[in-house]
Amino acid sequence: MPKKKEFTNQELFPMLETFIDEQIRPYLVGDGGDIVIHELTDDRRLRVTLIGACTTCSSSSMTLEWGTQERIDIEFNEPLELDPPIIIERAEKD
């Protein structure tokens, strides 16, 4: 069986941006929220900020863990699995 290509963070980050823009963001925007992508750290943590309605939504942690993280895991498979899970950084309310 051929070995899977391992992507560098520089290759992976734009792929994650595109995936989130096309597969995750439309659902958040539809509910009055959004997600801002900041960086993919060397230890493969995707840093994001939830904004809009997501900052006060009691389900935002589940959305990221069971929605975003799970969909990223399925889409990119190993060795692109993000571990530990996505870090949630909430924007302050105005």
DSSP file with accessible surface (Angstrom, degrees, kcal/mol):
  #  RESIDUE AA STRUCTURE BP1 BP2  ACC     N-H-->O    O-->H-N    N-H-->O    O-->H-N    TCO  KAPPA ALPHA  PHI   PSI    X-CA   Y-CA   Z-CA
    1    1 A M              0   0  225      0, 0.0     2,-0.0     0, 0.0     0, 0.0   0.000 360.0 360.0 360.0 130.9    0.0    0.0    0.0
    2    2 A P        -     0   0  120      0, 0.0     2,-0.2     0, 0.0     0, 0.0  -0.321 360.0-108.5 -67.4 145.5    1.5    3.4   -0.9
    3    3 A K        -     0   0  182      1,-0.1     2,-0.1     3,-0.0     3,-0.0  -0.508  34.7-113.8 -73.3 139.2    2.4    5.8    1.9
    4    4 A K        -     0   0  106     -2,-0.2     2,-0.3     1,-0.1    -1,-0.1  -0.447  32.2-107.5 -71.4 145.2    0.2    8.8    2.3
    5    5 A K        -     0   0  119     -2,-0.1     2,-0.5     1,-0.0    -1,-0.1  -0.573  27.6-141.9 -72.4 131.4    1.7   12.2    1.6
    6    6 A E        -     0   0  122     -2,-0.3     2,-0.3    73,-0.1    -1,-0.0  -0.861  17.2-142.8 -95.2 126.2    2.3   14.2    4.7
    7    7 A F        -     0   0   54     -2,-0.5     2,-0.1     1,-0.1     0, 0.0  -0.645   8.8-126.4 -88.4 145.2    1.5   17.9    4.2
    8    8 A T     >  -     0   0   67     -2,-0.3     4,-2.8     1,-0.1     3,-0.4  -0.416  31.0-107.2 -76.6 164.9    3.5   20.7    5.8
    9    9 A N  H  > S+     0   0   24      1,-0.2     4,-2.8     2,-0.2    -1,-0.1   0.874 122.2  57.7 -61.8 -34.2    1.6   23.3    7.7
   10   10 A Q  H  4 S+     0   0  153      1,-0.2    -1,-0.2     2,-0.2    -3,-0.0   0.831 112.9  39.5 -66.6 -31.3    2.3   25.7    4.9
   11   11 A E  H  > S+     0   0   76     -3,-0.4     4,-0.8     2,-0.1    -2,-0.2   0.858 118.4  47.8 -80.5 -38.3    0.5   23.3    2.5
   12   12 A L  H  X S+     0   0    1     -4,-2.8     4,-2.5     1,-0.2     3,-0.2   0.879  98.3  66.6 -74.2 -38.7   -2.2   22.3    4.9
   13   13 A F  H  X S+     0   0   43     -4,-2.8     4,-2.6     1,-0.2     5,-0.2   0.919 102.5  45.0 -56.5 -49.8   -3.3   25.8    6.2
   14   14 A P  H  > S+     0   0   59      0, 0.0     4,-2.3     0, 0.0    -1,-0.2   0.866 112.0  54.2 -64.4 -29.9   -4.8   27.0    2.8
   15   15 A M  H  X S+     0   0   64     -4,-0.8     4,-2.4    -3,-0.2    -2,-0.2   0.916 110.1  46.4 -65.7 -41.8   -6.5   23.7    2.4
   16   16 A L  H  X S+     0   0    1     -4,-2.5     4,-2.9     2,-0.2     5,-0.3   0.908 110.7  53.2 -65.9 -41.1   -8.1   24.1    5.8
   17   17 A E  H  X S+     0   0   72     -4,-2.6     4,-2.8    -5,-0.2    -2,-0.2   0.935 111.4  45.6 -58.7 -47.4   -9.1   27.7    5.0
   18   18 A T  H  X S+     0   0   67     -4,-2.3     4,-2.4     2,-0.2     5,-0.3   0.925 112.8  50.4 -62.6 -45.0  -10.8   26.6    1.8
   19   19 A F  H  X>S+     0   0   15     -4,-2.4     4,-3.2     1,-0.2     5,-0.6   0.940 113.7  44.4 -60.0 -46.8  -12.6   23.7    3.6
   20   20 A I  I  X>S+     0   0    0     -4,-2.9     5,-3.2     1,-0.2     4,-1.6   0.923 112.7  52.4 -66.0 -42.0  -13.9   25.9    6.4
   21   21 A D  I  <5S+     0   0   77     -4,-2.8    -1,-0.2    -5,-0.3    -2,-0.2   0.891 121.7  31.0 -58.5 -40.0  -14.9   28.6    3.9
   22   22 A E  I  <5S+     0   0  124     -4,-2.4    -2,-0.2    -5,-0.2    -1,-0.2   0.809 132.4  26.1 -91.0 -32.6  -16.9   26.2    1.8
   23   23 A Q  I  <5S+     0   0   72     -4,-3.2    -3,-0.2    -5,-0.3    -2,-0.1   0.676 130.0  23.0-110.0 -22.4  -18.1   23.6    4.3
   24   24 A I  I >X<S+     0   0    8     -4,-1.6     4,-1.5    -5,-0.6     3,-1.0   0.788 109.5  61.0-113.0 -51.3  -18.4   25.2    7.8
   25   25 A R  H 3><S+     0   0   52     -5,-3.2     4,-3.1     1,-0.2     5,-0.3   0.864  96.6  60.7 -54.3 -43.0  -18.7   29.0    7.5
   26   26 A P  H 3> S+     0   0   68      0, 0.0     4,-2.0     0, 0.0    -1,-0.2   0.881 106.6  47.6 -56.4 -35.8  -22.0   29.0    5.5
   27   27 A Y  H <> S+     0   0  156     -3,-1.0     4,-0.8     2,-0.2    -2,-0.2   0.899 113.7  46.4 -71.8 -39.5  -23.8   27.2    8.4
   28   28 A L  H ><>S+     0   0   14     -4,-1.5     5,-3.0     2,-0.2     3,-0.9   0.937 113.4  48.4 -67.1 -44.7  -22.4   29.5   11.0
   29   29 A V  H ><5S+     0   0   76     -4,-3.1     3,-2.0     1,-0.3    -2,-0.2   0.894 105.0  60.3 -62.6 -37.5  -23.2   32.6    8.9
   30   30 A G  H 3<5S+     0   0   61     -4,-2.0    -1,-0.3    -5,-0.3    -2,-0.2   0.776 107.7  45.4 -61.6 -24.2  -26.7   31.3    8.4
   31   31 A D  T <<5S-     0   0  137     -3,-0.9    -1,-0.3    -4,-0.8    -2,-0.2   0.209 128.1 -96.7-102.6  11.3  -27.2   31.3   12.1
   32   32 A G  T < 5S+     0   0   49     -3,-2.0    21,-2.7     1,-0.3    -3,-0.2   0.592  92.7  96.3  89.0  11.2  -25.7   34.8   12.6
   33   33 A G  E   < -A   52   0A   7     -5,-3.0    -1,-0.3    19,-0.3     2,-0.3  -0.483  48.0-167.4-117.6-170.5  -22.2   33.7   13.5
   34   34 A D  E     -A   51   0A  43     17,-1.4    17,-2.2    -2,-0.2     2,-0.4  -0.970  16.7-125.9-167.9 171.4  -18.9   33.3   11.9
   35   35 A I  E     -A   50   0A   1     -2,-0.3     2,-0.5    15,-0.2    15,-0.2  -0.995  12.1-156.8-131.9 133.3  -15.4   31.8   12.3
   36   36 A V  E     -A   49   0A  54     13,-2.8    13,-2.3    -2,-0.4     2,-0.5  -0.961  13.1-146.3-110.3 127.7  -12.1   33.6   11.9
   37   37 A I  E     +A   48   0A  26     -2,-0.5    11,-0.2    11,-0.2     3,-0.1  -0.838  23.2 169.8 -97.6 126.0   -9.1   31.4   11.2
   38   38 A H  E     -     0   0A  94      9,-2.9     2,-0.3    -2,-0.5    -1,-0.2   0.877  51.7 -32.4-101.5 -54.9   -5.8   32.6   12.7
   39   39 A E  E     -A   47   0A  94      8,-1.1     8,-2.9   -26,-0.0     2,-0.5  -0.994  36.1-125.6-163.4 161.9   -3.1   30.0   12.4
   40   40 A L  E     -A   46   0A  17     -2,-0.3     6,-0.2     6,-0.2   -27,-0.1  -0.982  40.8-142.3-114.4 111.5   -2.2   26.4   12.4
   41   41 A T    >   -     0   0   19      4,-2.6     3,-2.2    -2,-0.5     4,-0.0  -0.201  25.2-101.9 -74.1 167.3    0.5   25.9   15.0
   42   42 A D  T 3  S+     0   0  155      1,-0.3    -1,-0.1     2,-0.1   -33,-0.1   0.796 124.8  54.1 -58.6 -29.4    3.5   23.7   14.7
   43   43 A D  T 3  S-     0   0   86      2,-0.1    -1,-0.3    39,-0.0    40,-0.3   0.144 124.5-104.3 -93.6  21.2    1.8   21.1   16.9
   44   44 A R    <   +     0   0   47     -3,-2.2     2,-0.5     1,-0.2    39,-0.3   0.829  68.7 148.9  64.4  38.8   -1.2   21.1   14.6
   45   45 A R        -     0   0   82     37,-0.1    -4,-2.6    41,-0.1     2,-0.7  -0.908  39.8-144.1 -98.4 126.3   -3.6   23.2   16.6
   46   46 A L  E     -A   40   0A   0     -2,-0.5    41,-1.1    -6,-0.2     2,-0.5  -0.826  14.0-151.9 -90.9 115.3   -6.0   25.2   14.5
   47   47 A R  E     +Ab  39  87A  70     -8,-2.9    -9,-2.9    -2,-0.7    -8,-1.1  -0.794  25.2 163.7 -92.9 125.4   -6.6   28.5   16.3
   48   48 A V  E     -Ab  37  88A   0     39,-1.0    41,-1.0    -2,-0.5     2,-0.4  -0.903  29.3-142.8-135.0 161.4   -9.9   30.1   15.5
   49   49 A T  E     -Ab  36  89A  20    -13,-2.3   -13,-2.8    -2,-0.3     2,-0.4  -0.999  14.0-144.5-125.1 131.1  -12.2   32.8   16.9
   50   50 A L  E     +Ab  35  90A   4     39,-1.1    41,-1.7    -2,-0.4     2,-0.3  -0.797  26.7 179.9 -89.9 136.8  -16.0   32.5   16.9
   51   51 A I  E >   +A   34   0A  57    -17,-2.2   -17,-1.4    -2,-0.4     3,-1.3  -0.807  39.3  17.3-131.4 173.9  -17.8   35.8   16.3
   52   52 A G  E >  S-A   33   0A  45     -2,-0.3     3,-1.9     1,-0.3     4,-0.4  -0.376 128.3  -5.5  66.3-140.5  -21.3   37.1   16.1
   53   53 A A  G >> S+     0   0   43    -21,-2.7     3,-1.1     1,-0.3     4,-0.7   0.749 126.0  72.4 -61.1 -22.1  -24.1   34.8   17.4
   54   54 A C  G <4 S+     0   0   13     -3,-1.3     3,-0.3     1,-0.2    -1,-0.3   0.780  85.1  66.6 -64.8 -25.3  -21.5   32.1   18.1
   55   55 A T  G <4 S+     0   0   30     -3,-1.9    -1,-0.2     1,-0.2    -2,-0.2   0.761 112.4  30.3 -70.6 -23.1  -20.0   34.0   21.0
   56   56 A T  T <4 S+     0   0   90     -3,-1.1     2,-0.4    -4,-0.4    -1,-0.2   0.401  92.1 114.6-113.7   1.7  -23.2   33.6   23.1
   57   57 A C    ><  -     0   0   55     -4,-0.7     3,-1.4    -3,-0.3     4,-0.3  -0.589  56.3-150.8 -79.5 128.7  -24.4   30.3   21.7
   58   58 A S  T 3  S+     0   0  118     -2,-0.4     3,-0.3     1,-0.3     4,-0.2   0.672  96.1  55.4 -71.3 -13.9  -24.4   27.5   24.3
   59   59 A S  T 3> S+     0   0   47      1,-0.2     4,-2.6     2,-0.1    -1,-0.3   0.383  74.5 101.5 -98.5   5.2  -23.8   25.0   21.5
   60   60 A S  H <> S+     0   0    4     -3,-1.4     4,-2.2     1,-0.2     5,-0.2   0.878  80.3  52.0 -63.1 -36.0  -20.7   26.6   20.1
   61   61 A S  H  > S+     0   0   51     -4,-0.3     4,-2.7    -3,-0.3    -1,-0.2   0.926 112.4  45.7 -64.6 -42.0  -18.3   24.1   21.8
   62   62 A M  H  >>S+     0   0   83     -4,-0.2     4,-2.7     2,-0.2     5,-0.8   0.875 108.8  57.0 -67.9 -36.4  -20.3   21.2   20.4
   63   63 A T  I  X>S+     0   0   57     -4,-2.6     5,-2.5     3,-0.2     4,-1.1   0.936 113.6  39.6 -59.3 -44.6  -20.4   22.8   16.9
   64   64 A L  I  <>S+     0   0    4     -4,-2.2     5,-3.7     3,-0.2     6,-0.3   0.929 122.1  40.6 -72.2 -44.0  -16.6   23.0   16.9
   65   65 A E  I  <>S+     0   0  110     -4,-2.7     5,-0.8    -5,-0.2    -2,-0.2   0.956 130.2  23.9 -70.7 -51.2  -16.0   19.6   18.4
   66   66 A W  I  <5S+     0   0  149     -4,-2.7    -3,-0.2    -5,-0.2    -1,-0.2   0.660 134.9  31.3 -93.4 -18.9  -18.6   17.5   16.7
   67   67 A G  I  X<S+     0   0   25     -4,-1.1     4,-2.2    -5,-0.8    -3,-0.2   0.819 128.6  24.7 -99.2 -70.4  -19.1   19.5   13.6
   68   68 A T  I  ><S+     0   0    2     -5,-2.5     4,-2.4     2,-0.2     5,-0.2   0.956 126.5  43.4 -65.9 -54.7  -16.0   21.3   12.6
   69   69 A Q  I  ><S+     0   0   10     -5,-3.7     4,-2.6     1,-0.2    13,-0.2   0.938 116.6  47.6 -59.9 -45.9  -13.3   19.0   14.2
   70   70 A E  H  ><S+     0   0  102     -5,-0.8     4,-2.4    -6,-0.3    -1,-0.2   0.915 112.4  48.8 -63.4 -42.1  -15.1   15.8   13.1
   71   71 A R  H  X S+     0   0   82     -4,-2.2     4,-2.7     2,-0.2    -1,-0.2   0.886 111.5  49.8 -67.6 -36.1  -15.6   17.1    9.5
   72   72 A I  H  X S+     0   0    0     -4,-2.4     4,-2.8    -5,-0.2     5,-0.4   0.934 110.0  51.4 -64.8 -44.3  -11.9   18.1    9.3
   73   73 A D  H  X S+     0   0   48     -4,-2.6     4,-1.9    -5,-0.2    -2,-0.2   0.923 114.2  43.4 -58.1 -44.1  -10.9   14.7   10.6
   74   74 A I  H  < S+     0   0  122     -4,-2.4    -2,-0.2     2,-0.2    -1,-0.2   0.935 116.5  46.6 -68.6 -45.1  -13.0   13.0    8.0
   75   75 A E  H  < S+     0   0  116     -4,-2.7    -2,-0.2    -5,-0.2    -1,-0.2   0.907 125.8  27.0 -65.2 -43.7  -12.0   15.3    5.1
   76   76 A F  H  X S-     0   0   21     -4,-2.8     4,-0.6    -5,-0.2    -1,-0.2   0.651  88.8-173.8-100.3 -17.5   -8.2   15.2    5.7
   77   77 A N  T ><  +     0   0   89     -4,-1.9     3,-1.3    -5,-0.4     4,-0.1   0.160  40.5   3.2  51.9-175.0   -7.8   11.9    7.4
   78   78 A E  T 34 S+     0   0  116      1,-0.3     4,-0.0     2,-0.2    -5,-0.0  -0.529 124.1  22.1 -75.1 149.8   -4.5   10.8    8.9
   79   79 A P  T 34 S+     0   0   48      0, 0.0    -1,-0.3     0, 0.0    -2,-0.1  -0.882 120.9  60.9 -89.2  17.5   -1.8   12.2    9.2
   80   80 A L  S << S+     0   0    8     -3,-1.3    -2,-0.2    -4,-0.6    -3,-0.2   0.363  71.5 132.2 -88.6   7.5   -3.6   15.5    8.9
   81   81 A E        -     0   0   80     -5,-0.1     2,-0.7    -4,-0.1    -8,-0.1  -0.359  60.1-126.3 -60.7 132.8   -5.7   14.9   12.0
   82   82 A L        -     0   0    4    -13,-0.2     4,-0.1    -2,-0.0   -37,-0.1  -0.759  31.2-153.7 -85.3 116.2   -5.7   17.9   14.2
   83   83 A D  S    S+     0   0  106     -2,-0.7     3,-0.0   -39,-0.3   -38,-0.0  -0.968  74.3  32.8-142.6 121.4   -4.6   16.8   17.7
   84   84 A P  S    S-     0   0   39      0, 0.0     3,-0.1     0, 0.0   -41,-0.0   0.540 111.1 -97.7 -72.4 171.7   -5.4   18.1   20.2
   85   85 A P        -     0   0   76      0, 0.0    -2,-0.1     0, 0.0   -20,-0.1   0.044  54.7 -64.9 -58.6 167.1   -8.8   19.3   19.1
   86   86 A I        -     0   0   18    -22,-0.2     2,-0.4    -4,-0.1   -39,-0.1  -0.175  51.7-126.5 -52.5 136.9   -9.5   22.8   17.8
   87   87 A I  E     -b   47   0A  34    -41,-1.1   -39,-1.0    -3,-0.1     2,-0.6  -0.744  18.1-141.9 -88.4 132.9   -9.0   25.5   20.4
   88   88 A I  E     +b   48   0A  52     -2,-0.4     2,-0.5   -41,-0.1   -39,-0.1  -0.857  21.0 177.7 -99.4 122.1  -12.0   27.8   20.9
   89   89 A E  E     -b   49   0A  69    -41,-1.0   -39,-1.1    -2,-0.6     2,-0.4  -0.968  17.8-151.0-122.3 112.1  -11.2   31.5   21.5
   90   90 A R  E     -b   50   0A 107     -2,-0.5   -39,-0.1   -41,-0.2     2,-0.1  -0.680  12.6-125.2 -88.0 137.4  -14.3   33.6   21.8
   91   91 A A        -     0   0   35    -41,-1.7     2,-0.1    -2,-0.4    -1,-0.1  -0.444  33.7-103.5 -72.9 148.9  -14.3   37.2   20.8
   92   92 A E        -     0   0  172     -2,-0.1     2,-0.1     1,-0.1    -1,-0.1  -0.452  36.9-108.1 -71.0 146.9  -15.4   39.7   23.4
   93   93 A K              0   0  154     -2,-0.1    -1,-0.1     1,-0.1   -42,-0.0  -0.474 360.0 360.0 -72.8 143.9  -18.9   41.1   23.1
   94   94 A D              0   0  211     -2,-0.1    -1,-0.1     0, 0.0     0, 0.0  -0.406 360.0 360.0 -71.2 360.0  -19.1   44.8   22.0
